[in-house]
């Protein structure tokens, strides 16, 4: 039996990885700032550009990969 990750289309996998790598640090820093663990200030500004560079391309890959995965599983 195939694992769930192997059933996904390659575009969906790439989109998810890009989203995690690009947006992950920003969300971690903002979450720690919201909890009061750190003062984000300039640190949040440094992680911000990664979000804008990676969010929309990864979103497009996730949508296309999701459609192709659906077609692949439906066969």
Backbone as a printed PyTorch tensor [residue, N CA C, xyz], in Angstrom:
tensor([[[  0.8410,  -1.1830,   0.0000],
         [  0.0000,   0.0000,   0.0000],
         [  0.8860,   1.2460,   0.0000]],

        [[  0.5510,   2.1930,  -0.8610],
         [  1.3380,   3.4140,  -0.9550],
         [  1.0500,   4.3290,   0.2380]],

        [[  2.0920,   5.0550,   0.6380],
         [  1.8800,   6.0330,   1.6960],
         [  1.1550,   7.2380,   1.1100]],

        [[  0.5950,   8.0620,   1.9630],
         [ -0.1550,   9.2330,   1.5090],
         [  0.7360,  10.2100,   0.7580]],

        [[  1.9920,  10.3740,   1.1960],
         [  2.9130,  11.3120,   0.5440],
         [  3.2160,  10.8700,  -0.8900]],

        [[  3.3390,   9.5640,  -1.1220],
         [  3.6540,   9.0610,  -2.4570],
         [  2.4770,   9.1910,  -3.4110]],

        [[  1.2690,   9.2970,  -2.8940],
         [  0.0940,   9.4400,  -3.7400],
         [ -0.0410,  10.8560,  -4.2970]],

        [[  0.6200,  11.8270,  -3.6740],
         [  0.4920,  13.2140,  -4.1050],
         [  1.3040,  13.4710,  -5.3650]],

        [[  0.8010,  14.3580,  -6.2080],
         [  1.5030,  14.7470,  -7.4290],
         [  2.7470,  15.5540,  -7.0590]],

        [[  3.7620,  15.5010,  -7.8920],
         [  5.0420,  16.1530,  -7.6040],
         [  4.8940,  17.6680,  -7.4480]],

        [[  4.0030,  18.2960,  -8.2230],
         [  3.8020,  19.7430,  -8.0940],
         [  3.2270,  20.1120,  -6.7310]],

        [[  2.3540,  19.2820,  -6.2200],
         [  1.7850,  19.5230,  -4.8960],
         [  2.8560,  19.3850,  -3.8270]],

        [[  3.7200,  18.3920,  -3.9560],
         [  4.8090,  18.2110,  -2.9940],
         [  5.7560,  19.4090,  -2.9970]],

        [[  6.1380,  19.8650,  -4.1920],
         [  7.0470,  21.0050,  -4.3010],
         [  6.3970,  22.2600,  -3.7200]],

        [[  5.1240,  22.4820,  -4.0070],
         [  4.4180,  23.6460,  -3.4780],
         [  4.3620,  23.6520,  -1.9600]],

        [[  4.1100,  22.5020,  -1.3650],
         [  4.0560,  22.4100,   0.0920],
         [  5.4280,  22.6560,   0.7260]],

        [[  6.4670,  22.1290,   0.0990],
         [  7.8230,  22.3260,   0.6340],
         [  8.2310,  23.7890,   0.5400]],

        [[  7.9460,  24.4330,  -0.6020],
         [  8.2780,  25.8480,  -0.7620],
         [  7.5010,  26.6920,   0.2420]],

        [[  6.2500,  26.3620,   0.4650],
         [  5.4430,  27.1120,   1.4310],
         [  6.0170,  26.9900,   2.8380]],

        [[  6.4070,  25.7910,   3.2390],
         [  6.9640,  25.5960,   4.5760],
         [  8.3030,  26.2920,   4.7480]],

        [[  9.1640,  26.2050,   3.7330],
         [ 10.4830,  26.8270,   3.8300],
         [ 10.3800,  28.3410,   3.7840]],

        [[  9.5250,  28.8580,   2.9270],
         [  9.4170,  30.3020,   2.7620],
         [  8.6410,  30.9990,   3.8560]],

        [[  7.5350,  30.4240,   4.2670],
         [  6.6630,  31.0800,   5.2460],
         [  6.8960,  30.6090,   6.6690]],

        [[  7.5200,  29.4640,   6.8410],
         [  7.7430,  28.9040,   8.1710],
         [  8.4550,  29.8330,   9.1370]],

        [[  9.6180,  30.3810,   8.7670],
         [ 10.3250,  31.2680,   9.6980],
         [  9.5090,  32.4940,  10.0920]],

        [[  8.7620,  33.0480,   9.1590],
         [  7.9440,  34.2290,   9.4500],
         [  6.8670,  33.8880,  10.4820]],

        [[  6.1810,  32.7660,  10.2770],
         [  5.1210,  32.3890,  11.2060],
         [  5.6700,  32.0120,  12.5860]],

        [[  6.8400,  31.4130,  12.6240],
         [  7.4670,  31.0890,  13.9070],
         [  7.8010,  32.3630,  14.6730]],

        [[  8.4210,  33.3220,  13.9720],
         [  8.7960,  34.5790,  14.6230],
         [  7.5540,  35.3370,  15.0850]],

        [[  6.5280,  35.3920,  14.2540],
         [  5.3170,  36.1110,  14.6390],
         [  4.5850,  35.4040,  15.7830]],

        [[  4.6170,  34.0700,  15.7930],
         [  4.0020,  33.3290,  16.8950],
         [  4.7250,  33.5570,  18.2100]],

        [[  6.0550,  33.5520,  18.1720],
         [  6.8300,  33.8250,  19.3870],
         [  6.6250,  35.2560,  19.8690]],

        [[  6.4660,  36.1820,  18.9350],
         [  6.1940,  37.5710,  19.3030],
         [  4.8180,  37.6910,  19.9570]],

        [[  3.8350,  36.9820,  19.4160],
         [  2.4890,  37.0280,  19.9850],
         [  2.4480,  36.4200,  21.3830]],

        [[  3.2780,  35.4130,  21.6290],
         [  3.3390,  34.7990,  22.9540],
         [  4.1600,  35.6220,  23.9400]],

        [[  4.8700,  36.6160,  23.4370],
         [  5.6870,  37.4570,  24.2960],
         [  7.0480,  36.8660,  24.6180]],

        [[  7.4520,  35.8430,  23.8960],
         [  8.7410,  35.2160,  24.1410],
         [  9.8700,  36.1100,  23.6290]],

        [[  9.6510,  36.7300,  22.4770],
         [ 10.6460,  37.6310,  21.9020],
         [  9.9740,  38.9180,  21.4620]],

        [[ 10.7670,  39.9500,  21.2260],
         [ 10.3000,  41.1780,  20.6060],
         [ 10.6900,  41.0980,  19.1440]],

        [[  9.7430,  40.8960,  18.2520],
         [ 10.0650,  40.6230,  16.8500],
         [ 10.7100,  41.8190,  16.1620]],

        [[ 10.1410,  42.9800,  16.2350],
         [ 10.6870,  44.1850,  15.6350],
         [ 11.3530,  43.9750,  14.2980]],

        [[ 12.6630,  44.1700,  14.2300],
         [ 13.4130,  44.0450,  12.9810],
         [ 13.5450,  42.5930,  12.5200]],

        [[ 13.4480,  41.6500,  13.4260],
         [ 13.5420,  40.2420,  13.0570],
         [ 12.3940,  39.8420,  12.1380]],

        [[ 11.1960,  40.3540,  12.4030],
         [ 10.0410,  40.0460,  11.5600],
         [ 10.2170,  40.6700,  10.1840]],

        [[ 10.8500,  41.8310,  10.1130],
         [ 11.0800,  42.4660,   8.8160],
         [ 12.0580,  41.6520,   7.9710]],

        [[ 13.0190,  41.0050,   8.6120],
         [ 13.9840,  40.1900,   7.8890],
         [ 13.3930,  38.9250,   7.3150]],

        [[ 12.3860,  38.3670,   7.9460],
         [ 11.7680,  37.1410,   7.4450],
         [ 10.6020,  37.4460,   6.5160]],

        [[ 10.1360,  38.6590,   6.4730],
         [  8.9900,  39.0350,   5.6460],
         [  9.1650,  38.8290,   4.1540]],

        [[ 10.3050,  39.2190,   3.5530],
         [ 10.4500,  39.0490,   2.1000],
         [ 10.3250,  37.6040,   1.6360]],

        [[ 10.7430,  36.6510,   2.4420],
         [ 10.5970,  35.2450,   2.0510],
         [  9.1360,  34.8730,   1.8700]],

        [[  8.2690,  35.4760,   2.6770],
         [  6.8490,  35.1790,   2.5720],
         [  6.3170,  35.6430,   1.2290]],

        [[  6.6600,  36.8470,   0.8240],
         [  6.1230,  37.3930,  -0.4120],
         [  6.7200,  36.7240,  -1.6440]],

        [[  7.9700,  36.2970,  -1.5630],
         [  8.6170,  35.6400,  -2.7010],
         [  8.0830,  34.2270,  -2.8790]],

        [[  7.7810,  33.5470,  -1.8000],
         [  7.4250,  32.1320,  -1.9000],
         [  5.9320,  31.8420,  -1.7840]],

        [[  5.1380,  32.7300,  -1.2510],
         [  3.7440,  32.3990,  -0.9710],
         [  2.9260,  32.1760,  -2.2490]],

        [[  2.9440,  33.1230,  -3.1680],
         [  2.0960,  32.9990,  -4.3440],
         [  2.5390,  31.8970,  -5.3100]],

        [[  3.8450,  31.7580,  -5.5790],
         [  4.2320,  30.6120,  -6.4240],
         [  3.8780,  29.2670,  -5.7860]],

        [[  4.0560,  29.1550,  -4.4810],
         [  3.7190,  27.8910,  -3.8270],
         [  2.2100,  27.6660,  -3.8400]],

        [[  1.4320,  28.7260,  -3.7130],
         [ -0.0270,  28.6030,  -3.7640],
         [ -0.4770,  28.1110,  -5.1370]],

        [[  0.1270,  28.6320,  -6.1970],
         [ -0.2010,  28.1870,  -7.5480],
         [  0.1720,  26.7140,  -7.7350]],

        [[  1.3610,  26.3280,  -7.2620],
         [  1.7750,  24.9280,  -7.3740],
         [  0.8680,  24.0060,  -6.5740]],

        [[  0.4240,  24.4510,  -5.4100],
         [ -0.4670,  23.6340,  -4.5800],
         [ -1.8160,  23.4380,  -5.2690]],

        [[ -2.3350,  24.4820,  -5.8760],
         [ -3.6310,  24.3710,  -6.5660],
         [ -3.5270,  23.4340,  -7.7690]],

        [[ -2.5170,  23.6460,  -8.6160],
         [ -2.3470,  22.7910,  -9.7910],
         [ -2.0400,  21.3510,  -9.3640]],

        [[ -1.1610,  21.1860,  -8.3900],
         [ -0.8380,  19.8490,  -7.8990],
         [ -2.0220,  19.1540,  -7.2710]],

        [[ -2.8660,  19.9160,  -6.5850],
         [ -4.0810,  19.3420,  -5.9980],
         [ -5.0390,  18.8280,  -7.0580]],

        [[ -5.1790,  19.5890,  -8.1350],
         [ -6.0500,  19.1520,  -9.2280],
         [ -5.4930,  17.8990,  -9.8890]],

        [[ -4.1900,  17.8950, -10.1510],
         [ -3.5710,  16.7230, -10.7830],
         [ -3.5960,  15.5010,  -9.8720]],

        [[ -3.4390,  15.7160,  -8.5660],
         [ -3.5390,  14.6070,  -7.6140],
         [ -4.9450,  14.0320,  -7.6060]],

        [[ -5.9270,  14.9060,  -7.6420],
         [ -7.3280,  14.4660,  -7.6680],
         [ -7.5990,  13.6210,  -8.9120]],

        [[ -7.0950,  14.0880, -10.0620],
         [ -7.2940,  13.3250, -11.3090],
         [ -6.5720,  11.9860, -11.2550]],

        [[ -5.3800,  11.9790, -10.6580],
         [ -4.5730,  10.7540, -10.5540],
         [ -5.2590,   9.7280,  -9.6490]],

        [[ -5.8010,  10.1860,  -8.5300],
         [ -6.4420,   9.2740,  -7.5730],
         [ -7.7940,   8.7800,  -8.1290]],

        [[ -8.4780,   9.6510,  -8.8710],
         [ -9.8010,   9.2940,  -9.3900],
         [ -9.7460,   8.1840, -10.4360]],

        [[ -8.5970,   8.0480, -11.1290],
         [ -8.4820,   7.0080, -12.1810],
         [ -8.6000,   5.6330, -11.6310]]])
